[in-house]
Amino acid sequence: MPRPHIEFIQSFDLPVEAPCEGPFAGGALRRLSVDSADGSSSLLVRLPGGWHGDAAGLMRPVELFVLRGRLVAGGQELVEGRYAWVPSGATDRTLSTTEETLLIAFVEAERDVAGEIEVTDTGELQWEPFGADAGTPHGIERKLI
């Protein structure tokens, strides 16, 4: 069954997990949502400064969005507001921090996706109007990553 659509949750009400294995081992995470059918998930992840991890063993594409701090993904630096697409087939899927970092991670269904890590500075993206249908309030805008 796909993940249910949830508009808003209070993340601090969710339990904190300290994974011992996987790409975020040594950090702390809260599972915002999980798809029981394919294992994809949305995670709020806190990583300590000086942390090192590796997504190479995870045969899933991962999307990362840095909320606070500094993350290095495959040699590319991500700071607050930066987004990274990490395909499952990327050559270098190492992750590290130089300071405490808070990020959102979207771990997708297991699949082989070729390519290298792509980093986007969302501050440089333009806002676009959103909500042409009758159910969306006027004035809503979005940035497509």
Disulfide bonds with the S-S distance in Angstrom:
none
